[in-house]
Amino acid sequence: MTEQAKVPAIRFAGFTDPWEQRKLSEVATFGGGHTPPMADPDNYEDGYVLWVTSQDVKSNYLDRTTTQITEKGAKELTLYPAGSLVMVTRSGILRHTLPVAELRKPSTVNQDIRVILPQGECCGEWLLQFFISHNKELLLEFGKTGTTVESVDFGKIKDMLLYMPSTVEQQKIGDFFAKLDSLITLHQRKYDKLVILKKSMLEKMFPKDGESVPEIRFAGFTDPWEQRKLGDVASS
Protein backbone atom coordinates (compact mmCIF):
# COMPACT_ATOMS: atom_id res chain seq x y z
CA MET A 1 0.00 0.00 0.00
CA THR A 2 1.04 3.61 -0.37
CA GLU A 3 3.01 5.24 2.45
CA GLN A 4 0.69 6.56 5.14
CA ALA A 5 0.92 8.36 8.46
CA LYS A 6 2.17 6.23 11.35
CA VAL A 7 -0.64 7.43 13.61
CA PRO A 8 -4.28 8.31 12.85
CA ALA A 9 -5.73 11.81 13.18
CA ILE A 10 -8.03 10.69 16.04
CA ARG A 11 -7.08 8.28 18.85
CA PHE A 12 -8.54 7.13 22.14
CA ALA A 13 -7.11 8.84 25.21
CA GLY A 14 -3.97 7.25 26.61
CA PHE A 15 -2.57 5.94 23.32
CA THR A 16 0.49 7.77 22.00
CA ASP A 17 2.83 5.13 20.57
CA PRO A 18 3.34 5.14 16.78
CA TRP A 19 1.73 2.34 14.82
CA GLU A 20 4.16 -0.31 13.59
CA GLN A 21 4.44 -1.44 10.00
CA ARG A 22 3.81 -5.17 9.51
CA LYS A 23 3.15 -7.55 6.65
CA LEU A 24 -0.30 -9.08 6.74
CA SER A 25 1.31 -12.51 6.40
CA GLU A 26 3.12 -11.90 9.71
CA VAL A 27 -0.08 -11.45 11.69
CA ALA A 28 -2.52 -13.80 9.92
CA THR A 29 -2.80 -17.17 8.24
CA PHE A 30 -4.92 -17.86 5.18
CA GLY A 31 -7.26 -20.42 3.68
CA GLY A 32 -9.76 -21.10 0.94
CA GLY A 33 -12.25 -23.66 -0.28
CA HIS A 34 -14.10 -25.08 -3.25
CA THR A 35 -17.51 -26.25 -4.46
CA PRO A 36 -18.54 -29.83 -3.62
CA PRO A 37 -19.77 -31.65 -6.75
CA MET A 38 -23.30 -30.42 -7.38
CA ALA A 39 -24.20 -33.54 -9.34
CA ASP A 40 -24.18 -35.44 -6.05
CA PRO A 41 -27.31 -34.45 -4.07
CA ASP A 42 -25.81 -36.02 -0.93
CA ASN A 43 -23.49 -33.00 -0.78
CA TYR A 44 -26.39 -30.59 -0.36
CA GLU A 45 -29.75 -32.15 0.55
CA ASP A 46 -30.66 -31.44 4.19
CA GLY A 47 -27.27 -29.84 4.71
CA TYR A 48 -26.61 -27.69 7.76
CA VAL A 49 -22.92 -26.71 7.39
CA LEU A 50 -22.59 -23.04 6.40
CA TRP A 51 -20.92 -22.62 2.99
CA VAL A 52 -19.95 -19.07 2.02
CA THR A 53 -20.12 -17.84 -1.57
CA SER A 54 -19.64 -14.33 -2.95
CA GLN A 55 -23.40 -13.64 -2.84
CA ASP A 56 -23.39 -14.11 0.94
CA VAL A 57 -20.82 -11.40 1.74
CA LYS A 58 -23.22 -8.44 1.75
CA SER A 59 -22.69 -7.11 5.27
CA ASN A 60 -19.80 -6.80 7.72
CA TYR A 61 -20.87 -9.83 9.77
CA LEU A 62 -21.97 -13.21 8.46
CA ASP A 63 -24.02 -15.73 10.42
CA ARG A 64 -26.00 -17.43 7.64
CA THR A 65 -25.46 -18.54 4.06
CA THR A 66 -27.70 -19.00 1.04
CA THR A 67 -26.61 -22.63 0.70
CA GLN A 68 -25.75 -25.17 3.39
CA ILE A 69 -23.86 -28.35 2.64
CA THR A 70 -23.84 -31.75 4.32
CA GLU A 71 -21.04 -33.33 6.32
CA LYS A 72 -20.25 -35.36 3.22
CA GLY A 73 -19.99 -32.19 1.12
CA ALA A 74 -17.83 -30.53 3.76
CA LYS A 75 -15.56 -33.55 4.26
CA GLU A 76 -12.72 -32.16 2.11
CA LEU A 77 -13.28 -28.53 3.16
CA THR A 78 -11.92 -26.61 6.13
CA LEU A 79 -14.46 -25.47 8.72
CA TYR A 80 -13.19 -22.02 9.67
CA PRO A 81 -13.92 -20.74 13.18
CA ALA A 82 -16.06 -17.77 14.13
CA GLY A 83 -13.90 -14.64 14.08
CA SER A 84 -12.24 -15.53 10.78
CA LEU A 85 -12.50 -12.95 8.01
CA VAL A 86 -13.77 -13.85 4.55
CA MET A 87 -12.88 -11.84 1.45
CA VAL A 88 -14.44 -12.11 -2.01
CA THR A 89 -11.56 -12.43 -4.49
CA ARG A 90 -13.41 -13.40 -7.67
CA SER A 91 -16.80 -11.92 -8.60
CA GLY A 92 -18.46 -9.26 -10.72
CA ILE A 93 -19.01 -7.25 -7.52
CA LEU A 94 -15.29 -6.44 -7.57
CA ARG A 95 -16.01 -3.86 -10.26
CA HIS A 96 -17.30 -1.66 -7.44
CA THR A 97 -16.19 -2.91 -4.03
CA LEU A 98 -14.08 -5.49 -2.16
CA PRO A 99 -16.46 -7.37 0.17
CA VAL A 100 -15.02 -8.50 3.50
CA ALA A 101 -16.93 -9.89 6.48
CA GLU A 102 -16.34 -11.54 9.85
CA LEU A 103 -17.73 -15.01 10.40
CA ARG A 104 -20.08 -15.14 13.36
CA LYS A 105 -20.44 -18.93 13.05
CA PRO A 106 -18.07 -21.68 11.88
CA SER A 107 -18.26 -21.92 8.08
CA THR A 108 -16.75 -23.43 4.97
CA VAL A 109 -16.16 -21.39 1.79
CA ASN A 110 -16.13 -21.85 -1.96
CA GLN A 111 -13.33 -21.14 -4.45
CA ASP A 112 -14.19 -17.44 -4.86
CA ILE A 113 -13.57 -16.73 -1.17
CA ARG A 114 -10.30 -16.41 0.71
CA VAL A 115 -10.15 -16.66 4.48
CA ILE A 116 -7.95 -14.53 6.73
CA LEU A 117 -7.35 -15.85 10.24
CA PRO A 118 -5.87 -13.18 12.56
CA GLN A 119 -3.14 -14.53 14.81
CA GLY A 120 -1.52 -13.52 18.10
CA GLU A 121 -1.29 -9.75 18.44
CA CYS A 122 -3.75 -9.08 15.60
CA CYS A 123 -7.36 -8.34 16.63
CA GLY A 124 -9.82 -9.63 14.03
CA GLU A 125 -12.38 -6.87 14.59
CA TRP A 126 -9.69 -4.23 14.03
CA LEU A 127 -8.45 -5.97 10.88
CA LEU A 128 -12.01 -6.12 9.54
CA GLN A 129 -12.38 -2.36 10.00
CA PHE A 130 -8.98 -1.81 8.37
CA PHE A 131 -10.19 -3.61 5.25
CA ILE A 132 -13.46 -1.67 5.26
CA SER A 133 -11.72 1.69 5.63
CA HIS A 134 -9.21 0.93 2.85
CA ASN A 135 -11.70 -0.78 0.52
CA LYS A 136 -11.23 1.41 -2.55
CA GLU A 137 -7.45 1.62 -2.16
CA LEU A 138 -7.11 -2.15 -1.91
CA LEU A 139 -9.33 -2.72 -4.93
CA LEU A 140 -7.36 -0.21 -6.98
CA GLU A 141 -3.99 -1.64 -5.95
CA PHE A 142 -4.71 -5.36 -6.06
CA GLY A 143 -7.53 -5.67 -8.60
CA LYS A 144 -6.60 -7.65 -11.70
CA THR A 145 -7.24 -6.12 -15.10
CA GLY A 146 -7.73 -7.81 -18.45
CA THR A 147 -9.42 -10.90 -17.00
CA THR A 148 -12.83 -12.22 -18.03
CA VAL A 149 -14.04 -12.24 -14.42
CA GLU A 150 -13.15 -9.49 -11.97
CA SER A 151 -10.68 -10.68 -9.33
CA VAL A 152 -8.01 -9.49 -6.93
CA ASP A 153 -4.45 -10.75 -6.53
CA PHE A 154 -4.72 -12.35 -3.11
CA GLY A 155 -1.08 -13.42 -3.20
CA LYS A 156 -0.10 -9.75 -3.15
CA ILE A 157 -2.69 -8.93 -0.50
CA LYS A 158 -1.08 -11.48 1.82
CA ASP A 159 2.25 -9.64 1.55
CA MET A 160 0.89 -6.11 1.76
CA LEU A 161 2.19 -3.74 4.44
CA LEU A 162 -0.08 -2.16 7.02
CA TYR A 163 0.42 -0.01 10.10
CA MET A 164 -0.81 -1.62 13.32
CA PRO A 165 -1.29 -0.22 16.85
CA SER A 166 -0.87 -2.26 20.03
CA THR A 167 -3.32 -5.09 20.61
CA VAL A 168 -5.09 -3.08 23.32
CA GLU A 169 -5.62 -0.13 20.97
CA GLN A 170 -6.76 -2.51 18.23
CA GLN A 171 -9.40 -3.90 20.58
CA LYS A 172 -10.62 -0.41 21.51
CA ILE A 173 -10.94 0.56 17.85
CA GLY A 174 -12.57 -2.74 16.89
CA ASP A 175 -15.12 -2.54 19.72
CA PHE A 176 -15.98 1.06 18.83
CA PHE A 177 -16.79 0.26 15.20
CA ALA A 178 -18.57 -2.98 16.12
CA LYS A 179 -20.95 -0.95 18.31
CA LEU A 180 -21.51 1.51 15.46
CA ASP A 181 -22.24 -1.37 13.10
CA SER A 182 -24.81 -2.74 15.58
CA LEU A 183 -26.53 0.65 15.77
CA ILE A 184 -26.57 0.94 11.99
CA THR A 185 -28.13 -2.52 11.69
CA LEU A 186 -30.75 -1.68 14.34
CA HIS A 187 -31.78 1.56 12.62
CA GLN A 188 -31.75 -0.14 9.21
CA ARG A 189 -34.27 -2.68 10.48
CA LYS A 190 -36.44 0.12 11.87
CA TYR A 191 -36.20 1.92 8.52
CA ASP A 192 -37.18 -1.23 6.61
CA LYS A 193 -40.21 -1.73 8.87
CA LEU A 194 -41.29 1.90 8.41
CA VAL A 195 -41.00 1.59 4.62
CA ILE A 196 -43.29 -1.46 4.71
CA LEU A 197 -45.73 0.34 7.04
CA LYS A 198 -45.89 3.37 4.75
CA LYS A 199 -46.53 1.22 1.69
CA SER A 200 -49.37 -0.56 3.48
CA MET A 201 -50.92 2.71 4.69
CA LEU A 202 -50.72 4.26 1.23
CA GLU A 203 -52.76 1.35 -0.10
CA LYS A 204 -55.37 1.56 2.67
CA MET A 205 -55.68 5.31 3.29
CA PHE A 206 -56.68 6.18 -0.28
CA PRO A 207 -59.93 4.84 -1.83
CA LYS A 208 -59.63 1.91 -4.20
CA ASP A 209 -61.00 2.25 -7.74
CA GLY A 210 -64.78 2.53 -7.68
CA GLU A 211 -64.95 3.43 -3.98
CA SER A 212 -65.42 6.82 -2.30
CA VAL A 213 -63.79 6.19 1.06
CA PRO A 214 -60.51 4.55 2.08
CA GLU A 215 -60.26 1.35 4.10
CA ILE A 216 -58.59 3.12 7.02
CA ARG A 217 -59.42 6.67 8.25
CA PHE A 218 -58.55 8.81 11.23
CA ALA A 219 -61.16 8.87 14.00
CA GLY A 220 -63.94 11.42 13.50
CA PHE A 221 -63.94 11.42 9.69
CA THR A 222 -66.96 9.76 8.06
CA ASP A 223 -67.91 11.86 5.02
CA PRO A 224 -67.34 10.34 1.57
CA TRP A 225 -64.49 11.75 -0.47
CA GLU A 226 -65.59 14.03 -3.33
CA GLN A 227 -64.54 13.52 -6.91
CA ARG A 228 -62.75 16.55 -8.40
CA LYS A 229 -60.64 17.34 -11.44
CA LEU A 230 -56.97 17.93 -10.63
CA GLY A 231 -57.22 21.18 -12.61
CA ASP A 232 -59.89 22.43 -10.17
CA VAL A 233 -57.59 22.19 -7.18
CA ALA A 234 -54.13 22.85 -8.63
CA SER A 235 -52.57 25.21 -11.13
CA SER A 236 -49.80 24.45 -13.59
Stockholm file with secondary structure:
# STOCKHOLM 1.0

chainA/1-236         MTEQAKVPAIRFAGFTDPWEQRKLSEVATFGGGHTPPMADPDNYEDGYVLWVTSQDVKSNYLDRTTTQITEKGAKELTLYPAGSLVMVTRSGILRHTLPVAELRKPSTVNQDIRVILPQGECCGEWLLQFFISHNKELLLEFGKTGTTVESVDFGKIKDMLLYMPSTVEQQKIGDFFAKLDSLITLHQRKYDKLVILKKSMLEKMFPKDGESVPEIRFAGFTDPWEQRKLGDVASS
#=GR chainA/1-236 SS CCCCCSSCSSCCTTCCSCCEEEEHHHHEEEECCCCCCTTCGGGTTTCCEEEECGGGCCSSEECCCSEEECHHHHTTSCCBCTTCEEEECBSGGGGTCCCEEEESSCBEECTTEEEEEECTTCCHHHHHHHHHHTHHHHHHHHBCCSCSSCBBCHHHHHTCEEEECCHHHHHHHHHHHHHHHHHHHHHHHHHHHHHHHHHHHHHHSSCCTTCSSCSSCCTTCCSCCCCCCHHHHCCC
#=GC SS_cons         CCCCCSSCSSCCTTCCSCCEEEEHHHHEEEECCCCCCTTCGGGTTTCCEEEECGGGCCSSEECCCSEEECHHHHTTSCCBCTTCEEEECBSGGGGTCCCEEEESSCBEECTTEEEEEECTTCCHHHHHHHHHHTHHHHHHHHBCCSCSSCBBCHHHHHTCEEEECCHHHHHHHHHHHHHHHHHHHHHHHHHHHHHHHHHHHHHHSSCCTTCSSCSSCCTTCCSCCCCCCHHHHCCC
//
